[in-house]
Amino acid sequence: MSPRLPLLTTSADARAATLQGLLIATIVIGALYFARDVLLPLALAILLSFVLTPPLLLLRRIKVPRVLAVAIVVGVAFAIIFGLGWLISREATQLAADLPGYQATLSQKIQSLRESTSESKVLQKAEDVLTDLQAQLDQPQQAPPAPSVGAEALHPDDKPVVVEVRQPPPTGLALYRRIAGTLLPPLATAGIVLLLVVFILLQREDLRDRLIRLFGASDLQRATSTMSDAAGRLSRYFLSQVLINAAYGTFIAVALWAIGMPSPIAWGILAMLMRFVPYVGSYIAAALPLLIAAAIDPGWTTVIMVLVLFVAGEMFMGQVVEPQVFGRGTGVTPIAVIASTIFWAWLWGPLGLLIAMPITVCLAVLGRHVEGLGFLDVLLGDEPALTPEQSFYQRALTGDAAEATYQAELCLKDQSLVAYLDRVALGGLKLAERDAARGALDGQQTERIARTVKEMLENLADFEPRRWFQRLRHKDEATENGKEGAEGLASLEAAEEDAEEKLPVIDPLLPEWRDGEPVLVIGGRSMLDEVAGAMLAAVLEKRGLGAKALGPEAISAGHITSLHNTQARLLCLSYLGLGTGPAHIRYLVKRLRRILPEGTLILVAYWQDGQDSDSVKELLDVAGADAYAATLHEAAEYCVKAAKGELKGEAEAAEGEAEKGGDTAAAAKATAAKAASAAKTPAPADKPKGKKPAARVA
């Protein structure tokens, strides 16, 4: 049974489970928000421990004691962090002291911008509106006049006395309290992070064992390998991301110093930190340097140079360096990255904005490797949420033929049309047949699926050209039109040499199989069977063999006798399911034997290539058809062999092998098959006359 959304089911237990999950999610989000003062240092410590694990393992590999190795790694890391903090603080102080000197240049540029847009009056009108609004807001509210109290009553023209309250500068304990209130919170957070990082690195193996016991005690080997692989991948990713961002910040600092920008170190550190914010972090970091560049340079050269540096550096890192380091990507979808960035920024503020991407990658990796957290991989991972068969079925169910065609074209880049239809399209139709068997599909939905699949087949009609018929047509044109047709044939042959054709070019068919539609495919029970037959007809058209697909009404009691006059050389019955069982097919084949012209081959196609295909073929063996097929490839091969006259040769070969091996029963069976094949292979004189070839898709 296909999975269904719990909220869309009628089961009270399923709805209760969904509501319980929503309640748990609400409690978790609330806990993350209200406990952020504790959880934020813990998250920073875990991420930093992932970054420091590779150098720690390197020191351990060269026989450095564990405690000393942890002390060296943590000491160097925090020395770099505090050093960067001191540098950016010093540069920011220097920049603040230099800002008054840039006021004149900035005012001049604002005035020039105002003058350049004075013709449109846009800035002037906006400034007038803002000025009037500010004046109204600044206007004090008039209080009702107070009653006069003799001579001491205030005169209306008297102005209020301005009272200014000044506090003495803090001294002694008050000064220390103010400084401590400013510095202690970040220092306390840094101390907590430092302590957690030290103990996480010291107890690394013990923590790993506890997680294995928690998530995978039943399968120790799998849990151990999975946890080690996930931890190794995360460590390499975070360390690589830190190094790439550090290289980007270094490039920005050196480049800004080269063009004469003030405080280049501060801008380099800001660029390194903001690049942890996906997609837009680098451009946000460029805002302040662009403003300073506009303030220090009377022209616009410095502004343009700063903008080019940031954009070029980001494009080089994102399009060249990161694909070489990370491969195809981080394993997280872009929409998940954006949503998680907004979520963690709302939850934990600026620090949450910086660590959103690492946390998202960590959760996606855990969801991919830990069985109990698989929903995280579905929500955040970049793997397709649906299998190709499920995706095909979903698009057919919604009637989206354009999206189904696009999906098919993507798949056809590395596989043939037959392989795609066999594996994906027929797989999707099997899901539809399963839903129809349990009553989940109504007639309107079934009709929509059939219409969508047929439209997709029409869209794919020219995706793989039918070489044999094209070459035959071009040869006729070359004979009739001379040079022009010969040039077309030459161009076709050149295109065939360049194309990577997945389907083999068949030999010329027997004359009686070339015209019209020698193969007739009929759906056995429903529209879904008819659509599966239409796929076989499309494959045969690609092979250069005319075919036509009909619905189950063609073999109904009122229409089956019309097949007596059919010109088809082979009739294929298409089934996605057996329905009432093989007995129905057996009686249908017997009746078709009496109605069809003598020599018409009957092929039963039961599109189930799973474990029960052999047993189904044994059940169908009593139906008396000429052949059976479980895949489009098998059915197409049988039709092509029949059209080329190879079935008689195969029967003779089977008879010879059976006689050589001394198996009289097999020899008798092969002789009978040979006689049947000879009887059912029509002679060239039986070719119908006056029938025009059917139109075919180029």
C-alpha positions as CSV (number, residue, x, y, z in Angstrom):
1,M,0.0,0.0,0.0
2,S,1.4,3.4,-0.9
3,P,2.1,5.8,1.9
4,R,-0.5,8.4,2.8
5,L,-0.4,11.6,4.8
6,P,-1.6,10.9,8.3
7,L,-3.8,14.1,8.3
8,L,-5.5,12.8,5.1
9,T,-6.4,9.4,6.5
10,T,-9.6,8.5,8.3
11,S,-7.7,6.7,11.0
12,A,-8.1,8.4,14.4
13,D,-4.8,6.9,15.5
14,A,-3.0,8.4,12.5
15,R,-4.4,11.9,13.3
16,A,-3.6,11.6,16.9
17,A,0.0,10.6,16.0
18,T,0.3,13.7,13.7
19,L,-1.1,16.0,16.4
20,Q,1.3,14.5,18.9
21,G,4.2,15.1,16.5
22,L,3.2,18.8,16.1
23,L,2.9,19.2,19.8
24,I,6.4,17.7,20.3
25,A,7.8,20.0,17.6
26,T,6.2,23.1,19.4
27,I,7.7,22.1,22.7
28,V,11.1,21.6,21.1
29,I,11.1,25.0,19.4
30,G,9.9,26.6,22.6
31,A,12.8,24.9,24.5
32,L,15.3,26.0,21.9
33,Y,14.1,29.6,22.2
34,F,13.9,29.9,26.0
35,A,17.0,27.9,26.7
36,R,19.1,29.7,24.0
37,D,21.5,31.0,26.7
38,V,22.5,27.4,27.4
39,L,22.0,25.7,24.0
40,L,23.8,28.4,21.9
41,P,27.2,27.8,23.7
42,L,26.6,24.0,23.4
43,A,25.9,24.3,19.6
44,L,29.0,26.5,19.1
45,A,31.1,24.0,21.1
46,I,29.9,21.0,19.1
47,L,30.5,22.7,15.8
48,L,34.0,23.9,16.9
49,S,34.8,20.4,18.1
50,F,34.0,19.1,14.6
51,V,36.4,21.7,13.1
52,L,39.1,20.8,15.5
53,T,38.8,17.0,15.2
54,P,41.0,16.5,12.1
55,P,44.0,18.4,13.5
56,L,43.5,16.5,16.8
57,L,43.5,13.2,15.0
58,L,46.7,14.3,13.2
59,L,48.5,15.0,16.5
60,R,47.3,11.7,17.9
61,R,48.6,9.9,14.8
62,I,52.1,11.2,15.6
63,K,51.9,9.9,19.2
64,V,51.1,13.1,21.0
65,P,49.3,12.4,24.3
66,R,45.6,13.1,24.3
67,V,45.6,15.8,26.9
68,L,48.5,17.7,25.3
69,A,47.0,17.3,21.9
70,V,43.7,18.8,23.1
71,A,45.5,21.6,24.8
72,I,47.5,22.5,21.7
73,V,44.5,22.4,19.3
74,V,42.2,24.3,21.6
75,G,44.8,26.8,22.6
76,V,45.7,27.6,19.0
77,A,42.0,27.8,18.0
78,F,41.0,30.2,20.8
79,A,44.2,32.2,20.3
80,I,43.2,32.8,16.7
81,I,39.6,33.6,17.7
82,F,40.6,36.2,20.4
83,G,43.3,37.6,18.1
84,L,40.7,38.2,15.4
85,G,38.4,39.8,17.9
86,W,41.1,42.1,19.1
87,L,42.0,43.1,15.5
88,I,38.5,43.8,14.5
89,S,38.0,45.9,17.7
90,R,41.1,47.9,17.1
91,E,40.2,48.5,13.4
92,A,36.6,49.5,14.4
93,T,37.9,52.0,16.9
94,Q,40.2,53.5,14.4
95,L,37.5,53.7,11.8
96,A,35.1,55.4,14.2
97,A,37.8,58.0,14.9
98,D,38.2,58.7,11.2
99,L,34.6,58.9,10.3
100,P,34.2,62.7,11.0
101,G,36.8,63.4,8.3
102,Y,34.7,61.6,5.7
103,Q,31.6,63.7,6.3
104,A,32.4,66.4,3.7
105,T,33.0,63.9,0.9
106,L,29.9,61.9,1.8
107,S,27.7,65.1,1.9
108,Q,29.1,66.2,-1.5
109,K,28.1,62.8,-3.0
110,I,24.7,63.0,-1.6
111,Q,24.2,66.5,-3.0
112,S,25.4,65.3,-6.4
113,L,23.0,62.5,-6.3
114,R,20.2,64.9,-5.4
115,E,21.1,67.2,-8.3
116,S,21.3,64.3,-10.8
117,T,17.7,63.3,-9.9
118,S,16.4,66.9,-9.5
119,E,14.6,66.7,-12.9
120,S,12.3,63.9,-11.7
121,K,11.6,65.7,-8.4
122,V,11.4,62.3,-6.7
123,L,13.9,62.8,-4.0
124,Q,12.6,66.4,-3.4
125,K,9.0,65.3,-3.0
126,A,10.0,62.5,-0.7
127,E,12.1,64.8,1.4
128,D,9.2,67.4,1.6
129,V,6.8,64.6,2.8
130,L,9.2,63.4,5.4
131,T,9.9,66.9,6.6
132,D,6.2,67.6,7.1
133,L,5.7,64.4,8.9
134,Q,8.6,65.0,11.2
135,A,7.2,68.5,12.0
136,Q,3.9,67.0,12.9
137,L,5.4,64.4,15.1
138,D,7.6,67.0,16.9
139,Q,4.7,69.3,17.5
140,P,3.8,69.1,21.2
141,Q,0.3,68.2,22.2
142,Q,-1.6,71.2,23.4
143,A,-3.0,70.7,26.9
144,P,-6.3,72.3,27.9
145,P,-5.9,75.7,29.5
146,A,-5.6,75.6,33.3
147,P,-7.9,77.7,35.3
148,S,-6.4,81.0,36.5
149,V,-5.5,81.2,40.2
150,G,-5.3,84.8,40.9
151,A,-2.2,86.7,39.9
152,E,0.0,83.6,40.1
153,A,-1.7,82.0,37.1
154,L,0.6,81.4,34.1
155,H,0.2,83.6,31.2
156,P,-0.4,81.8,27.9
157,D,2.6,83.4,26.3
158,D,5.0,82.2,29.0
159,K,7.5,79.6,27.8
160,P,8.2,76.4,29.8
161,V,11.5,76.3,31.6
162,V,13.9,73.7,30.1
163,V,15.1,71.3,32.8
164,E,18.2,69.1,32.0
165,V,19.1,66.3,34.4
166,R,22.8,65.4,34.4
167,Q,24.3,62.5,36.1
168,P,27.9,62.6,37.4
169,P,30.4,60.4,35.6
170,P,30.6,57.0,37.2
171,T,33.5,56.4,39.5
172,G,34.8,53.6,41.6
173,L,32.5,50.6,41.9
174,A,29.8,52.0,39.5
175,L,32.4,52.3,36.7
176,Y,33.6,48.7,37.3
177,R,30.0,47.5,37.4
178,R,29.3,49.1,34.0
179,I,32.4,47.6,32.5
180,A,31.6,44.2,33.9
181,G,28.0,44.3,32.7
182,T,29.4,44.9,29.1
183,L,32.2,42.5,29.1
184,L,31.2,39.6,31.3
185,P,28.3,38.1,29.2
186,P,30.5,37.5,26.1
187,L,33.4,36.4,28.2
188,A,31.2,34.0,30.1
189,T,29.8,32.5,26.8
190,A,33.4,32.2,25.5
191,G,34.4,30.4,28.7
192,I,31.5,28.0,28.5
193,V,32.3,27.2,24.9
194,L,36.0,26.7,25.7
195,L,35.2,24.3,28.6
196,L,32.7,22.3,26.5
197,V,35.1,22.0,23.6
198,V,37.8,20.7,25.8
199,F,35.6,18.0,27.4
200,I,34.0,17.1,24.1
201,L,37.4,16.5,22.5
202,L,38.7,14.6,25.6
203,Q,35.6,12.4,25.8
204,R,35.2,12.0,22.1
205,E,35.1,8.2,22.0
206,D,32.9,7.9,25.0
207,L,30.4,10.3,23.6
208,R,30.4,8.3,20.3
209,D,29.8,5.1,22.2
210,R,26.9,6.6,24.1
211,L,25.3,7.8,20.8
212,I,25.7,4.4,19.3
213,R,24.1,2.8,22.4
214,L,21.2,5.4,22.1
215,F,20.5,5.1,18.3
216,G,21.9,1.7,17.2
217,A,22.5,-0.8,20.0
218,S,20.6,-3.5,18.0
219,D,23.0,-3.3,15.1
220,L,26.4,-2.4,16.5
221,Q,28.4,-2.8,13.3
222,R,26.2,-0.7,11.2
223,A,25.8,2.0,13.9
224,T,29.5,2.2,14.4
225,S,30.4,2.5,10.8
226,T,27.5,5.0,10.2
227,M,28.5,7.2,13.1
228,S,32.2,7.2,12.2
229,D,31.4,8.0,8.6
230,A,29.0,10.8,9.5
231,A,31.4,12.4,12.1
232,G,34.3,12.2,9.5
233,R,32.2,13.8,6.8
234,L,31.0,16.6,9.1
235,S,34.5,17.3,10.4
236,R,36.0,17.5,6.9
237,Y,33.1,19.7,5.7
238,F,33.3,22.2,8.6
239,L,37.1,22.4,8.5
240,S,37.0,22.9,4.7
241,Q,34.4,25.6,5.0
242,V,36.4,27.4,7.7
243,L,39.5,27.3,5.5
244,I,37.7,28.5,2.4
245,N,36.0,31.4,4.3
246,A,39.4,32.3,5.8
247,A,41.0,32.4,2.4
248,Y,38.1,34.6,1.1
249,G,38.5,37.0,4.0
250,T,42.3,37.1,3.5
251,F,41.8,37.9,-0.2
252,I,39.4,40.7,0.6
253,A,41.7,42.2,3.3
254,V,44.7,42.2,1.0
255,A,42.8,43.5,-2.0
256,L,41.2,46.3,0.0
257,W,44.6,47.2,1.5
258,A,46.1,47.3,-2.0
259,I,43.5,49.9,-3.3
260,G,43.9,52.1,-0.2
261,M,40.8,51.3,1.8
262,P,40.9,52.1,5.6
263,S,40.7,49.2,8.1
264,P,41.1,46.4,5.6
265,I,41.6,43.8,8.3
266,A,38.2,44.6,9.8
267,W,36.5,44.2,6.4
268,G,38.4,40.9,5.8
269,I,37.3,39.4,9.1
270,L,33.7,40.6,8.5
271,A,33.7,39.0,5.0
272,M,35.0,35.7,6.5
273,L,32.3,35.6,9.2
274,M,29.4,36.7,6.9
275,R,30.3,34.1,4.3
276,F,28.9,31.5,6.7
277,V,25.5,33.0,5.9
278,P,24.6,31.2,2.6
279,Y,24.0,33.0,-0.7
280,V,23.8,36.6,0.6
281,G,26.4,36.8,3.4
282,S,29.3,38.1,1.2
283,Y,27.1,40.8,-0.3
284,I,25.8,41.9,3.1
285,A,29.5,42.1,4.2
286,A,30.2,44.4,1.2
287,A,27.7,47.1,2.3
288,L,29.9,48.8,4.9
289,P,33.1,48.8,2.8
290,L,31.1,50.3,-0.1
291,L,29.8,53.1,2.1
292,I,33.3,53.8,3.4
293,A,34.6,53.8,-0.2
294,A,32.0,56.3,-1.2
295,A,33.0,58.5,1.8
296,I,36.7,58.5,1.2
297,D,36.8,58.9,-2.6
298,P,35.3,62.0,-4.3
299,G,34.7,59.9,-7.4
300,W,33.2,56.4,-7.9
301,T,36.3,54.5,-8.8
302,T,36.9,53.0,-5.4
303,V,33.3,52.1,-5.0
304,I,33.3,50.1,-8.2
305,M,36.6,48.4,-7.4
306,V,35.3,47.3,-4.0
307,L,32.1,46.0,-5.5
308,V,34.1,44.1,-8.2
309,L,36.4,42.6,-5.6
310,F,33.5,41.2,-3.4
311,V,31.5,39.9,-6.4
312,A,34.5,38.3,-8.2
313,G,35.8,36.8,-5.0
314,E,32.5,35.3,-4.1
315,M,31.9,33.9,-7.6
316,F,35.4,32.4,-7.7
317,M,34.9,30.7,-4.3
318,G,31.4,29.6,-5.0
319,Q,31.8,28.4,-8.6
320,V,35.4,27.2,-8.7
321,V,36.8,26.4,-5.3
322,E,33.8,24.9,-3.4
323,P,32.8,22.5,-6.2
324,Q,36.3,21.2,-6.3
325,V,36.4,20.8,-2.5
326,F,32.8,19.6,-1.7
327,G,32.0,17.9,-5.0
328,R,28.4,18.2,-6.1
329,G,27.2,20.1,-3.1
330,T,26.5,20.1,0.7
331,G,23.7,17.6,0.5
332,V,21.1,20.3,1.5
333,T,18.5,21.8,-0.8
334,P,18.6,25.6,-1.3
335,I,15.1,26.1,0.0
336,A,16.1,24.2,3.2
337,V,19.2,26.4,3.6
338,I,17.1,29.6,3.2
339,A,14.4,28.4,5.6
340,S,16.9,27.2,8.2
341,T,18.8,30.5,8.0
342,I,15.6,32.4,8.7
343,F,14.6,30.0,11.5
344,W,17.9,30.0,13.4
345,A,18.3,33.8,12.9
346,W,14.9,34.3,14.5
347,L,15.6,31.7,17.2
348,W,19.1,32.7,18.3
349,G,19.8,36.1,16.7
350,P,23.1,37.1,14.9
351,L,25.0,34.0,16.1
352,G,22.1,31.8,14.9
353,L,22.5,33.5,11.5
354,L,26.2,32.5,11.4
355,I,25.8,28.9,12.5
356,A,22.6,28.2,10.6
357,M,24.3,26.5,7.6
358,P,26.6,24.3,9.7
359,I,23.7,23.2,11.9
360,T,21.6,22.4,8.9
361,V,24.3,20.3,7.3
362,C,24.8,18.5,10.6
363,L,21.1,17.7,10.9
364,A,20.9,16.5,7.2
365,V,23.8,14.2,7.7
366,L,22.4,12.7,10.9
367,G,19.0,12.2,9.1
368,R,20.8,10.4,6.3
369,H,22.7,8.0,8.6
370,V,20.5,7.6,11.7
371,E,17.4,5.6,11.1
372,G,15.3,7.3,13.8
373,L,16.1,10.8,12.3
374,G,15.2,9.9,8.7
375,F,12.6,12.7,8.5
376,L,15.4,15.2,8.7
377,D,16.9,13.9,5.5
378,V,13.5,14.1,3.8
379,L,13.0,17.7,4.9
380,L,16.6,19.0,4.4
381,G,18.4,16.6,2.1
382,D,18.9,17.1,-1.6
383,E,18.0,13.6,-2.6
384,P,14.7,13.3,-4.4
385,A,11.8,12.8,-2.0
386,L,10.0,10.4,-4.4
387,T,11.4,7.6,-6.5
388,P,11.3,8.1,-10.3
389,E,8.3,5.7,-10.5
390,Q,6.5,7.6,-7.7
391,S,7.3,10.9,-9.3
392,F,6.0,9.7,-12.7
393,Y,2.8,8.5,-11.1
394,Q,2.3,11.7,-9.2
395,R,2.7,13.8,-12.4
396,A,0.4,11.6,-14.3
397,L,-2.2,11.7,-11.5
398,T,-2.2,15.5,-11.5
399,G,-2.3,15.7,-15.3
400,D,1.1,17.5,-15.6
401,A,2.2,16.2,-19.0
402,A,4.8,18.9,-19.4
403,E,6.6,18.0,-16.2
404,A,6.4,14.3,-17.0
405,T,8.0,15.0,-20.4
406,Y,10.7,17.0,-18.8
407,Q,11.5,14.3,-16.3
408,A,11.6,11.7,-19.1
409,E,14.0,13.9,-21.1
410,L,16.3,14.1,-18.1
411,C,16.3,10.3,-17.7
412,L,16.8,9.8,-21.5
413,K,20.1,11.5,-21.3
414,D,21.7,8.4,-19.9
415,Q,19.3,5.6,-20.9
416,S,17.2,4.4,-23.8
417,L,13.5,5.1,-24.3
418,V,12.8,1.4,-23.7
419,A,14.7,1.3,-20.5
420,Y,12.9,4.4,-19.2
421,L,9.5,3.2,-20.1
422,D,10.2,-0.3,-18.6
423,R,11.6,0.9,-15.4
424,V,10.0,4.3,-14.7
425,A,6.8,4.6,-16.7
426,L,5.6,1.0,-16.3
427,G,6.6,1.2,-12.7
428,G,4.4,4.3,-12.2
429,L,1.5,2.5,-14.0
430,K,1.9,-0.4,-11.7
431,L,1.4,1.9,-8.7
432,A,-1.7,3.3,-10.4
433,E,-2.9,-0.3,-11.0
434,R,-2.4,-1.1,-7.4
435,D,-4.4,1.9,-6.3
436,A,-7.1,1.1,-8.8
437,A,-7.3,-2.5,-7.5
438,R,-8.0,-1.3,-4.0
439,G,-10.5,1.3,-5.1
440,A,-8.4,4.4,-4.5
441,L,-8.7,5.6,-8.2
442,D,-12.0,6.7,-9.8
443,G,-12.8,6.8,-13.4
444,Q,-11.9,10.5,-13.8
445,Q,-8.5,10.0,-12.3
446,T,-7.8,7.0,-14.5
447,E,-8.8,8.9,-17.6
448,R,-6.5,11.8,-16.6
449,I,-3.6,9.4,-16.1
450,A,-4.2,7.8,-19.5
451,R,-4.4,11.2,-21.2
452,T,-1.3,12.5,-19.6
453,V,0.8,9.4,-20.5
454,K,-0.4,9.5,-24.1
455,E,0.5,13.2,-24.3
456,M,3.9,12.5,-22.9
457,L,4.5,9.7,-25.5
458,E,3.5,12.2,-28.2
459,N,6.0,14.7,-26.9
460,L,8.7,12.1,-26.9
461,A,7.9,10.9,-30.4
462,D,10.9,12.6,-32.0
463,F,13.4,12.2,-29.1
464,E,15.0,9.1,-30.6
465,P,14.6,9.1,-34.4
466,R,13.5,5.9,-36.1
467,R,16.5,5.3,-38.3
468,W,15.2,2.5,-40.5
469,F,12.1,4.3,-41.8
470,Q,14.0,7.6,-42.1
471,R,16.7,6.0,-44.1
472,L,14.1,4.2,-46.3
473,R,12.3,7.5,-46.9
474,H,15.5,9.4,-47.7
475,K,16.5,6.6,-50.1
476,D,13.2,7.1,-51.9
477,E,13.8,10.9,-52.0
478,A,17.3,10.3,-53.3
479,T,15.9,8.2,-56.1
480,E,13.2,10.6,-57.1
481,N,14.8,14.0,-56.5
482,G,18.4,13.2,-57.3
483,K,21.1,15.4,-55.7
484,E,18.8,17.0,-53.1
485,G,17.6,13.7,-51.7
486,A,21.1,12.3,-51.8
487,E,22.3,15.3,-49.7
488,G,19.5,14.6,-47.2
489,L,20.5,11.0,-46.9
490,A,24.2,12.0,-46.4
491,S,23.2,14.4,-43.7
492,L,21.1,11.7,-42.0
493,E,24.0,9.2,-42.1
494,A,26.3,11.9,-40.6
495,A,23.8,12.6,-37.8
496,E,23.6,8.8,-37.1
497,E,27.3,8.5,-36.7
498,D,27.4,11.4,-34.2
499,A,24.3,10.3,-32.2
500,E,24.6,7.8,-29.3
501,E,21.6,5.7,-30.3
502,K,20.6,3.3,-27.6
503,L,18.3,1.1,-29.7
504,P,19.9,-1.1,-32.4
505,V,19.1,-0.5,-36.0
506,I,17.0,-3.5,-37.2
507,D,17.4,-5.2,-40.5
508,P,14.9,-4.6,-43.3
509,L,11.6,-6.1,-42.4
510,L,9.7,-8.7,-44.5
511,P,7.7,-7.0,-47.2
512,E,4.3,-7.8,-45.6
513,W,5.4,-6.2,-42.3
514,R,6.5,-2.8,-43.8
515,D,3.2,-1.2,-44.7
516,G,0.3,-0.1,-42.4
517,E,0.2,-1.2,-38.8
518,P,1.2,-4.9,-38.7
519,V,1.1,-4.9,-34.9
520,L,-2.1,-4.4,-32.9
521,V,-1.8,-3.8,-29.1
522,I,-5.1,-4.1,-27.1
523,G,-5.5,-3.2,-23.5
524,G,-6.9,-6.2,-21.6
525,R,-9.1,-4.8,-19.0
526,S,-8.8,-1.0,-18.3
527,M,-7.4,2.3,-19.6
528,L,-4.2,1.6,-17.7
529,D,-3.7,-1.6,-19.7
530,E,-4.3,0.4,-22.9
531,V,-1.7,3.0,-21.9
532,A,0.8,0.3,-21.3
533,G,0.0,-1.0,-24.7
534,A,0.5,2.5,-26.1
535,M,4.0,2.4,-24.7
536,L,4.7,-0.8,-26.6
537,A,3.3,0.7,-29.7
538,A,5.6,3.8,-29.3
539,V,8.7,1.5,-28.8
540,L,7.8,-0.5,-31.9
541,E,7.4,2.8,-33.9
542,K,11.0,3.7,-32.8
543,R,12.1,0.3,-34.1
544,G,10.5,1.0,-37.5
545,L,7.5,-1.3,-37.0
546,G,4.0,0.2,-37.4
547,A,1.8,-0.4,-34.4
548,K,-1.6,0.7,-33.1
549,A,-2.9,0.7,-29.6
550,L,-6.6,0.1,-28.8
551,G,-8.6,0.1,-25.6
552,P,-10.4,-2.9,-24.0
553,E,-13.6,-2.1,-25.8
554,A,-12.0,-3.7,-29.0
555,I,-12.2,-7.1,-27.4
556,S,-15.6,-6.6,-25.7
557,A,-18.5,-8.9,-26.6
558,G,-20.0,-6.4,-29.0
559,H,-16.8,-5.5,-30.9
560,I,-14.5,-8.5,-30.8
561,T,-15.9,-9.9,-34.1
562,S,-14.7,-6.8,-35.9
563,L,-11.2,-8.1,-35.6
564,H,-12.0,-10.7,-38.2
565,N,-11.0,-8.2,-40.9
566,T,-7.9,-6.9,-39.3
567,Q,-4.8,-6.6,-41.4
568,A,-2.5,-7.0,-38.3
569,R,0.1,-9.7,-38.4
570,L,0.5,-9.8,-34.6
571,L,-1.9,-9.0,-31.8
572,C,-0.6,-8.2,-28.4
573,L,-2.8,-8.3,-25.2
574,S,-1.6,-5.9,-22.6
575,Y,-2.2,-6.5,-18.9
576,L,-1.0,-4.7,-15.8
577,G,-2.9,-7.1,-13.6
578,L,-4.6,-10.5,-14.0
579,G,-7.9,-9.4,-12.6
580,T,-10.1,-12.4,-12.4
581,G,-7.1,-14.7,-13.2
582,P,-5.6,-16.5,-16.2
583,A,-8.8,-18.2,-17.1
584,H,-10.1,-15.0,-18.6
585,I,-7.0,-14.7,-20.8
586,R,-7.3,-18.4,-21.8
587,Y,-10.9,-18.0,-23.0
588,L,-10.1,-14.7,-24.7
589,V,-7.1,-16.3,-26.6
590,K,-9.3,-19.2,-27.7
591,R,-11.9,-16.9,-29.0
592,L,-9.4,-14.7,-30.8
593,R,-8.0,-17.9,-32.5
594,R,-11.5,-18.5,-34.0
595,I,-11.9,-14.8,-35.1
596,L,-8.5,-13.6,-36.3
597,P,-7.3,-14.4,-39.8
598,E,-5.2,-17.5,-40.0
599,G,-1.5,-17.0,-39.3
600,T,-2.0,-14.1,-36.9
601,L,0.4,-14.3,-33.9
602,I,-0.9,-13.7,-30.4
603,L,1.4,-12.3,-27.7
604,V,0.3,-11.9,-24.1
605,A,2.2,-9.1,-22.3
606,Y,1.8,-9.2,-18.5
607,W,3.8,-6.2,-17.3
608,Q,5.1,-7.6,-14.0
609,D,8.8,-8.4,-14.0
610,G,9.1,-9.1,-10.3
611,Q,9.5,-12.3,-8.4
612,D,6.1,-13.6,-9.5
613,S,6.6,-13.2,-13.2
614,D,7.8,-16.8,-13.7
615,S,4.8,-18.3,-11.8
616,V,2.5,-16.0,-13.8
617,K,4.0,-17.2,-17.0
618,E,3.4,-20.8,-16.0
619,L,-0.2,-20.0,-15.2
620,L,-0.6,-18.2,-18.6
621,D,1.1,-21.2,-20.4
622,V,-2.3,-22.9,-20.5
623,A,-3.8,-19.9,-22.4
624,G,-2.4,-21.1,-25.7
625,A,-0.8,-17.9,-26.9
626,D,2.2,-17.9,-29.1
627,A,4.5,-16.0,-26.7
628,Y,4.5,-14.2,-23.4
629,A,6.4,-11.0,-22.3
630,A,6.9,-9.3,-19.0
631,T,8.8,-6.2,-20.1
632,L,8.6,-3.8,-23.1
633,H,12.0,-5.0,-24.2
634,E,10.9,-8.6,-24.4
635,A,7.7,-7.8,-26.2
636,A,9.5,-5.5,-28.7
637,E,12.1,-8.1,-29.4
638,Y,9.5,-10.7,-30.1
639,C,7.6,-8.4,-32.5
640,V,10.8,-7.4,-34.3
641,K,11.9,-11.1,-34.7
642,A,8.5,-11.9,-36.1
643,A,8.7,-9.1,-38.5
644,K,12.1,-10.2,-39.7
645,G,11.1,-13.8,-40.0
646,E,13.5,-15.0,-37.4
647,L,11.0,-17.0,-35.3
648,K,11.2,-19.9,-37.8
649,G,15.0,-20.0,-37.5
650,E,14.9,-20.0,-33.7
651,A,12.5,-23.0,-33.8
652,E,14.8,-24.9,-36.1
653,A,17.8,-24.2,-33.8
654,A,15.8,-25.4,-30.8
655,E,14.8,-28.6,-32.6
656,G,18.4,-29.3,-33.5
657,E,19.7,-28.8,-30.0
658,A,17.0,-31.0,-28.6
659,E,17.7,-33.8,-31.0
660,K,21.5,-33.6,-30.3
661,G,20.9,-33.9,-26.6
662,G,18.6,-36.9,-27.1
663,D,15.6,-35.2,-25.5
664,T,12.7,-36.6,-27.6
665,A,10.0,-34.7,-25.7
666,A,11.9,-31.4,-26.3
667,A,12.5,-32.3,-29.9
668,A,8.8,-33.0,-30.5
669,K,7.9,-29.7,-28.8
670,A,10.5,-27.8,-31.0
671,T,9.1,-29.6,-34.1
672,A,5.6,-28.5,-33.2
673,A,6.8,-24.9,-32.6
674,K,8.5,-25.0,-36.0
675,A,5.4,-26.1,-37.7
676,A,3.3,-23.5,-35.9
677,S,5.8,-20.8,-36.8
678,A,5.8,-21.9,-40.4
679,A,2.0,-21.9,-40.5
680,K,1.7,-18.5,-38.9
681,T,4.3,-16.8,-41.0
682,P,2.4,-15.3,-43.9
683,A,3.7,-15.6,-47.4
684,P,4.6,-12.5,-49.4
685,A,1.6,-13.2,-51.7
686,D,-0.7,-12.7,-48.7
687,K,0.3,-9.1,-48.5
688,P,-2.8,-6.9,-48.5
689,K,-3.2,-4.7,-51.6
690,G,-4.2,-1.2,-51.9
691,K,-3.5,-0.3,-48.2
692,K,-1.7,3.0,-47.7
693,P,1.1,3.2,-45.2
694,A,0.0,4.8,-41.9
695,A,1.4,8.2,-40.9
696,R,4.3,7.9,-38.5
697,V,6.0,10.3,-36.2
698,A,9.3,11.6,-37.6
